[in-house]
């Protein structure tokens, strides 16, 4: 075995050495380079036994992967390319957390900047070096989101660990060691999914977690681990990261890297920010189909439907205002990074930037929303989320709360529940509320521990009259003395709800059969219907000769918007009819399968 491993190591080293001179002086893309695609055809490049340094067996105790909006101790970047973008990231991030810059050692042969040249560059651009640190180690590419380890906590909040997947870029062996350098620097235990049966190949741009056991990816995760079953992949993610519900969506036709951070972001436990194209353009139909698949099959961790905020996917101004389905780059405002109370958001040109910043500020009130020009990086299919990664704090004070919905209740107090945890225990928690942040001081209400098993604390806001807009936030104090608020920028940013009047309901029957999408179809396809009254009915797919090809649904159809789905992946290409039969009549729509 050792002899074979030595032969393999020498072979792969020879291949990589042949490429090193070209990589040193050029920017590697976020996706595969031509050289990497060639190397992947070489037998054994993926050998999992090379250069393992972390723990390769799972912790053996419950683990929780943090959400990207939780408190962090550090932001990490790799200084290889795009210095004008990186400096603006440092400018914003150093005011919120420690910034660790990974850079090459002083080595003229590589052509990479060292710490001295980066320091000079930052200070010459009026960026102080306080909270800025350097880790000098070999590195290959700027895309640290993909190869950096993920922050997880043992027993929810007890101990911080880093979990690193096997990176899928075969020539970027130095990048795959950076998590070890950061783990050593910050003295954090490192776990690696690099050895069978726990070997999982993955990239951080194709992953988002809600901090409560649910994660999202595209089906790239299945393609990159084709020797494993989906059940096996799920088990590794659960064992190492506490992901017990792993939602996977269809890859997109025009997103060459198939990373979900190019069009989607979790803002909190129940809110999805989703990129939106004009009707029928580029990846718009498949993004919408994926979203409706999620909304119709999964609820948030709170057991309620996900909230969705749409944000434009703008055309590429520098390529004639074109979209990715023609010659345009994959411009996105979803590819952002939350850094404690600051959010850095890509910017491209004013026509769309202004709208995007407004959407972000409305979605995350009280946060400092900082736009950073990303035209340079987006030409390589990546933006701010792709070139940053975060490290959670070692001492988290977790506060999980679902924003109260609007209500018509004007009689009984409004119950506010929150899951609050700290490794030393929670000494007390307080609920603050006001009906006018400009002129009325916040009132405070003590919260009490109402469920020891679930760490639930409860407080009550007094009932308010119709027309009142209520602002509130939660503050917790741990036995150790640590304090935390949720939302994090409170009291500048708050949870909010309205007290509404009772509205009447129109009982007249109405039915809308919206266009199915994507159309043409090749995979999961969404069939959106709307009834204002429930009815019994069925949905079937017919070929053009009137033969039933697929029975999609048969049963009660509830009032309101409802999406149904068919999978056309095994249906022959051609023209078909989607038919909806109800007690009020038959409705038909044409569907093309490619």
N, C-alpha and C positions, 0 to 999 in steps of 0.2 A: 504494500500500500504506500509506504513512504517513498519507495523508488518511483512508483507511478506518479505520485504527487510531485516529486522533484522534477520529473520529466515535464509534467504539465506546467509547473511554475516557470521553468526555463523557457518553455514554448510560448507561454502567454507573455512573459517578460520581453522576449524577442519581438513579438508582434507589437506590443505597446511601445517599445523603444523605437521601432520604425516609424511610429506615428508622432512621437513626442515633439519633434521639432516643429511640425506643422501646427500642433495644438498650442504650443507655447506662445505663438505670436498671433493667434486668431481667437475670436470669441466663439465658444461652443454654443450651439443652439440649445434651447430647453428640450427639444426632441432629439431623436437620434441623428447623429451626423452620418454622412455617407460612409466614412471609415468604420464607424461603429456598426452600421448595418452589415458591412462586409465581415467584420470580426465575429459578429453573432452567428455567422454561418460556420465558424470554426468549431469542431467538436470539443466540448469540454470547457468553453469559456465561462459557463455558469457554475463551475465546480464550487460547491458550498464550503469546502474545507479550508479555503485559503484565508489566512490572516484574521482569525476570529479572536476578539479580545474581551467581549462582554459575556454576560451570562446567557447561555443559549437554551436554557430551560426556563419555563415561566415561573413567576414569583411563588406560586403555590398558595397565595392568599388573594382575597378579592382586590381588584384593581379598578380605578376609575380614571379614564382618559379625560383630561380637562377640556372645557370648551374654549374657543379662541378669544372669548370676551373676558375670561377670568384674569385675575391679577397675575402679572408676570414680574420676574426679577431681571430679565435680560432680553434684549433683542439681538439676534445674531445675523450678520451679513458676511459674505465672502467678497473681498475686493479684488476682482479679476478684470472686470470691464464695466462700462457705463458709469464712470466716476461722477459725472454731473448729476445723475439720478441718485447714486448712493450718498453723496454729500447732503442732499436734501432730506433723505431718510434720516441720516445722523442728526441733522439740525433739529428735526421734529422729535425724534425718539429720545435723544439724550435728556430732554426736559421731563420725560416720563419714567425712564428706567435706565439701567446700565446697558451700554451698547458694546458688544464684542465683535471686533472686526477680524475676520480670519484673512490672513495675507501670507504670501510666500516669504520664506526667509531671504535675507540679502543674497541674491544670486543673479548676477547680470545675465546668465545664460537663459533663464526662463523668460525674461522680459516682463515679469510681474512686478508690481510695485511692492516695496517693503514698508515697514511701519513708519520709518522716518519720512519717506516721501509722502505717505498718506497724511501724516501729522502736518507736514508743511502745507499740503494742499487744503486741508480742512481749516487751518488757522488763517491761511491767505484768503479764504472765503468767509471769514468772520464767524467761524464755528469753534467755540471753546472746546477744549479737550476734557473738561470735567465730565465724569461718567462714561468716558470713552476708553476702551481697553483693546489690546491687540493680542491675538494668538497667532504666532508665526509657525506655520506648518505647511506642508505641501498641499496644493489644491489645484483643481482643474477648471471649474466653471462657476459662474455666479449664481446658479439656480439652487440656492441652499434649501428652499422649501422642499425640494424633492429628495434630498439626501440627508437632511438633518433628522435627529431623533425627536420623538414626541414626548411631551410631559404627561406623566401619569402619577396617580397617588395610590399608595397601598391603603386599603381600608378607608377609601373616600378622601381622607384629609391627613392621614398620619405621616407618611414618608414619601418624598418625591423620588421618582425613578425616571429614567429616560428609556424609551423603547425605540429601537432602530430596526427598520426593515432592510432586506437585501436590496440594494440599489440596482437598477436595471440598465445602467449605462456602462458597457463592458470595458471601455478604455479609461473611464474616469475613476480609477482605483484609488486615487488620493482623496477624491471627494467622499468616497465611501468610508474613509477613516476619520473624517472630521468630527462626527459625533463622539468618537472616542477622545479626541483632543479636548472638546468642550466638556465632556463628562469629567475628565481628569482636572481640567482647570477649575470647574465649579464644584468638584468633589461630589458628584452625583452618581449613584449606581447605574450602570448601563446594561440593558437587556437587548439581545439581538435575535431576530427571527432569521437566522442564517444557516441553521443546521437542521436537516431532516430529522424527524417528521414535522418540525416547527418552522420550516423554511418557507417564507413568503416574500415574494418580490413585490415591491410597491413603491409609489412615489407620493410625496406629501401634497402635491398639487391636485391629486385625485382623491382627496380625503378630507372630510369634515365631520366633527363629532359634536354632539349636543351637550357633552359633559355629564350625561346621565345614562350612558349605555347604548345610545343610538348613533350610528355613523352612516355617512353617505359616500358613495363612489360611483364612477361609471363602471361598466362591465369590462373595462380594461383590466381590472384586478383579476377577473376570471381568465382573460386571454393570456396574461403574463404568468399565470400559475396553472397552465393547462394540464400539468401532470397531477394536479390535486382536484378533488371534488369541491364544489362550493361549500358543502358541509365541513370539509376539512379546513378550508380557509377560514370559515366562520369560527371554528373552534380555536384556531391559533389566535385570532383577533380577540376572542373572549378571554382566553387564558392569559395573554400578555397585556391586554389593554382594557379588559372589562366591557368589550363591545358585544352585547347580547342580542342586538337587533341591527343587522347590517343591510342597509337598503342600497341596491345596485340598479342603476339606470342605463338605458341604451346609450352607446357611444353616438357621437354626433357626426354627420356626414362631412362637415367642413372644418371641424376642429381636429387638426392633424395629430395633436398630442393626447386628446381624449381626457383632459384633466378638468374636473368639474369646477375648479376655481376660476376658469375662464368665463363662466356664465352664472355662477351661483355662489351664495355665501349665507351661512347661518349667522344671524345677528344676535340671537339669544335662543333659549330652549324651544321656542315655538314660532320663530319668524324666519322666513326664507326670503332673501333678496335674490331676485331672478332676472337675468338679462333678457331683454325683449327686442326682437327685430320687427320691422314692418311686416305686415301680413304676407306670408308665403316666401319671405326672403331668407336665404342662407339656412342657418340652423334653427330658425324660429319655429317651424312646425314640429321638429323633433324635441326641442326644448319644452314646448308647450305640452306635447304628448307625455314626456317624462314627468313634467310637473303634475299633470292631471292623474297620471298613474300613482304618484306619491300621495296626492291629496285624497284619492279614492280608496287607497289601500292601507294607509298608515295615518295614525293620529300622532300628535306631539306627545312628549313624555307626560304631559298633564292629562292625556286622554281626550283632548279636544283637537279640532282641525288646525292644521298649520295656518298661520297668517302668511300672506304673500305680498311682497312689495316689488313692483316692477321697476326696472331701470333700463334706459336705452342701451343697446349695443350699437354704437354709432358707426357710420360709414367712415372709410379711411380717406381723409381729406388729402393726404399726400399722394394718394394714388387715384385721383379723380373722383373722390366721394364714392368709392366702390366698397362692396361687402365681400366677405370671404368666399362666397360662391363664385366670384369672378376674379378680380386681381387684388382685392383689398386685404390688408392685414386684419387680425382678429382683435379689433379694439373692444375693450371691456372696462366697465367701471366696477364690476363685481370683484375684480382681482385686487382687493384692498387688504390692509392689515390693521387690526385693532391693537393698539399699544396702550394699555390701561385706559386713560381718559382721552386719548387722541386716536383718531383714525386717519391713516394716510390713504388717499384716493387717487387713482391715475387721472391725469388730465391730458387732453390732446389738442383741442381747439375750442374757442369760447362758445360757439354755437350750441354745442352739446354739453360742454363742461358746466355751464351755469345751471342747467337743468339737473345734471347729475349731483352737483353739490347740494342743491336744494333738497333733492330726494334723500340724500344721506343725512342732512341736518334734521329733516322731518322724522326720519326713521330712528335717529339716535339723538334725541334732544339732550342738550347739555354737553355732549362730547365736542372736543375740538377737532373739526374736520379740516384736514390739510390737503390741498391738492398739490400733486407733484407731476411735472411734465414727464410723460412716459413714452413719447414717440420713438425714442431710441430703442428701448427694450421690446416694444410691441412688435417690431419688425422681426424679432426672433421668437415670436409667439409666447411672450411672457411679460408680466408687469410686476407691480409692487409686492403682491402676495408671493409671487414666484421667487423673489430675490430677498426675502426676509424669512426668519423663523423666530419663534419665541421660546423662552424657558420659563415655566411657571415658578412661583415663589415656593420656598421650602416650608412656609408656614401659612397655608391658606385658611382663611376664614370664609367658609362657603355659605352663601345665601342664595337659595333658589326660591323664586316666587313667580307665579303667573299673574300678570297684570289683570286686575279686575276688569270685567267687561262693562260696557255701558248698561245702565239699569233704569227701570221705571219705578223702582222701589223708593218711596219717600217716607217710609214708616219705620222700618227696622234698621239697626246699624249694619254697616257693611263689614263683613268678616274678612280679615286679611290673614292668610296662612303663609308661612314661609318655613322651608327646611333650612336649618341653621346648624352648622357643624364646625368644630375646631378640635384639634387633637388634645387640647387641655380642658375642653368643655366650654360651654357658653355660660358666662356669668349672668348676663341680662341682655334683653333686646328691646328696642323702642320703635314704635310706629309714629312717624311724623306726617301731618297732613295740613293742607290749607286750601282755600277756594280762590285765592288770588295771590300769586307769588310776588306781585309788585307792591301790594299795600297791606296784606294781612299776614302777620307772623305765623310761623308754623306752630300748630298745637302738637303736643306729644302725648302718646298713649302707651303705657307699658304693655309689652307682650308677655304671655305666659307659655310655658312648655306644656303643650296639651297632648303630645304623643311622644313618649320617650323612644319607642321603637323606631319611629320615622323621623325623629329629631324635629318635630313640627312645633313651631311657636305661633301663637295666635294673638291678634289684637283687633280692635273694632273702631271703625270711623263712624261717628254719629250720622244718622240719616239726614239727608239734605233735601231742600225743595227742588221742584222741577226747574230745569234751566241752569243748575249748578255744574260747574266744571271742577272736579276734585283732583288735586295734585297730592302725591304721597310718596314716601320712601321709607326704607327700613334700615336701622342701624343696630349692629350687634357688637357686643363687648365680650371678648374671650377671657377665661380665667388667667391667661398669661398676660393680659393687659392689651393685647392687640384689638384694634377696632376696624370695622369695615362697614361700608354702606352699599346698598343696592337700590337703584342703579349706581354705578361707580362714581359718576360725576355729581351725585346728589350733594346739596340741594339745588344745584344749578340745573340738573336734569332729574326728572321724576317719572314715576308711574302716573298714569292719568286715566280718568274715566268721566263720562257725562251722566247726569241724572236727567232722563228724558220723560216726556209726556207719553201717555198711552196712545198708540196709533191704531186706526181701523184697518181691516183686511178686506180686500176686494175678492169676493168669492166666485166671480165669473170664471168659467173654464178657459184656459189658454194653453197652447202647446207650441213649443219651438224646437225644430229639428235643425240644430246648427251644423255647419259643414264639418265632416270628420277630418281628422288630421293626424299625421301627415298624409297627404294625398297627392301623388302616388304613395302607396304604402309598401313598407318592407320591414316587418317587425311589429312592435307594439303600436297600435293605432287607437286613437281616442274618438269616441262617438258621444258628443255632448248633447244632452236633451234637457228641456226645461218644462215642467208642469206646474201650474199653480194649484192643482188638486192631485192627490194620489189616484192612481188607476192601475188596473191589471193590464199586463201587456207582454209582448215578446219582441225580441230583436233577432233577426236571422240574416245570414249572408247568402245570396242566391247568385248563381252564374247567369249568363245572358240567355240561357235556354230555360230558365225557371227552376233549375234543380237546387235544392238546399245544399249548400257547401258547408255551412257552419251554423249551429245554434248558439247564439251569443248570450242570450238571457231570456228567462221565462219566469214571470212572477209579478209581485207587487212593485210598482214604480212610484217612488215617493214624490211628494210635491217639492218644488224647488229645482235648483240646478243639480244634475246628476250625470256623471260620466261613466260610460261603459267602454269596455276594451275588447279588441280582438288582436290576435297575434297572427300575422299573415306570412310569417317566415317560411312555413311549409306549404303555402297555397301557391298554385301555379300562377305565373304572371298572366295578366289579362284584365278585362273589365268585369265588374261585379255590381250587384245592387245590395245595399243595406236597406232592409225593410223593417219598419217599426209598426207593429199591429197593436192597437189599443181598442178599448170599447167605444172610442169616439171615431175610429177610422184607421186607415192604413196610410203610412207615409214612407216614401222611398227616396234614396239618394245613391248616386253612382260613386263607386270606389274603384280606382285603378291600383292594381298590384304589380309591382315591378320585380 
